Amino acid sequence: MSAMRNTLQQHMEIPGICFIRQPESTLRCTLSASHHGDHQHSYSGPLRNGFRVGTTWPRRGGETQAD
């Protein structure tokens, strides 16, 4: 017999990391919470000289980590 647990989904802020989601994607910003300019996910994108160049996208008004 299996039992399903009912858990409430809670909003949680991750301190120190921006973590804003890229629109229509699962990527999230890996820069510091107080960064300026475009968002960036540092662990994606093509390789250049053996390093990932990352993926960037512009800021939007009203963004929150819970998006």
C-alpha positions as CSV (number, residue, x, y, z in Angstrom):
1,M,0.0,0.0,0.0
2,S,1.4,3.4,-1.0
3,A,0.7,6.7,0.7
4,M,1.3,10.1,-0.9
5,R,2.5,12.9,1.3
6,N,0.9,16.2,1.0
7,T,3.5,19.0,1.2
8,L,2.9,22.7,0.7
9,Q,5.2,24.4,-1.8
10,Q,6.9,27.2,-0.1
11,H,8.6,30.3,-1.6
12,M,12.3,30.4,-0.7
13,E,14.9,33.0,-1.6
14,I,18.4,31.9,-2.2
15,P,20.7,34.5,-0.6
16,G,23.7,35.7,-2.5
17,I,22.7,34.4,-5.9
18,C,20.5,36.2,-8.4
19,F,18.8,32.9,-9.6
20,I,16.3,34.6,-11.9
21,R,15.0,32.1,-14.6
22,Q,15.7,32.8,-18.3
23,P,12.3,33.3,-20.0
24,E,10.9,30.0,-21.4
25,S,13.9,28.0,-20.2
26,T,15.1,26.2,-17.1
27,L,18.4,28.1,-16.9
28,R,18.8,30.4,-13.9
29,C,21.2,33.3,-13.4
30,T,24.4,32.3,-11.5
31,L,25.7,35.8,-10.8
32,S,25.6,37.5,-7.4
33,A,22.3,38.8,-6.2
34,S,23.3,42.5,-6.6
35,H,24.8,42.3,-10.1
36,H,24.1,44.9,-12.7
37,G,23.3,44.4,-16.4
38,D,22.3,41.2,-18.1
39,H,21.7,37.9,-16.4
40,Q,24.1,35.0,-17.1
41,H,24.1,31.3,-16.6
42,S,27.9,30.4,-16.4
43,Y,27.6,26.7,-17.0
44,S,26.0,26.6,-20.4
45,G,26.7,27.8,-23.9
46,P,29.5,26.7,-26.3
47,L,33.0,25.8,-25.4
48,R,35.7,28.4,-26.1
49,N,39.3,27.4,-25.3
50,G,38.0,24.6,-23.1
51,F,35.7,26.9,-21.0
52,R,31.9,27.5,-21.3
53,V,31.1,31.0,-22.4
54,G,27.8,31.0,-20.7
55,T,24.3,32.2,-21.8
56,T,23.1,35.7,-21.2
57,W,19.7,37.4,-21.3
58,P,18.4,40.9,-20.5
59,R,16.8,42.0,-17.3
60,R,13.0,42.3,-17.2
61,G,11.0,44.5,-14.8
62,G,9.5,42.8,-11.7
63,E,11.6,39.6,-11.8
64,T,11.8,37.4,-8.7
65,Q,13.5,34.1,-7.9
66,A,10.2,32.3,-7.7
67,D,9.4,32.9,-11.4
